[in-house]
């Protein structure tokens, strides 16, 4: 769904026009019978936010770190 929205947005379509296209071509929404421009905008916005989270780069920070192991097995 997001790929279709992105492709149509790159062609210069508005969210309202994309919503009408989805409705005319029989695409169902999750909760309702028809798409609205706000649904299309939400699809576009949430995917972009998800991609930003996944592709975020963090600054490397080295700290003093120690790992200790403790054997807690019972021996007969």
N, C-alpha and C positions, 0 to 999 in steps of 0.2 A: 504494500500500500504506500509506504514512504517513497519507494523508488518511483512510483507513478506520480505522486505529488511533486517530487523534486524535478522530474522530467518536464512536467507541465509548467512548473514555476520558471524553469529555465527558458521556456518558450514565451514567457511573459504573461502567463495566465494569472488571474487573481484567484484568491481563495474562494470567492463566491462562484466564479466560473467553473473551478474544479469541482466544487460541491454539486453544481448542477450537472456536470458531466458524469460524476459518480451516480447520481440519482437516475439520469437518463439511461445509463448502461447497466442498471440493476445491481449495483454494489450495495450490500446491506451494511448498516451500522451495527455496533455491538448492542446498543440499548434501544434504538429507535428505528422507525421505518425509513427516515430520510436523512441525508447529510445536510449539514448547514456549514457555512463558511468557518464557524468557530471549531467544528470538528476537524476540518482539514487543517486549520492553523495549529490545532493541538497536536495532530499527528506530526506535522513538520517540526514544531518546536520541541516536542519530547524526544524525537530521534536525534535532533541536533544536540540537545543537552546530554543525552546518553553518550553520543560519540565524543563529546568534549570530556566527559568523565573518564571514559575508557582510554582516550589518547593523551590524557594529562601526563606531563612529565614533572617529576618531583626532583628537587635539588638533593644531591647526595649529601648526607651528613654522617660522618664517622664519629662514633662515640666509643667510650671504653665499655667493652662487653665481655662478660665471662659466663661460661656455660658449665654447670656442674652436674654430674650424674650421680645418683645414689642407688645402690643395689638394695632392693627391699625384698628379695626372694627369701623364702623360708627354706632352710636346709635341715633335713632330718638327721 
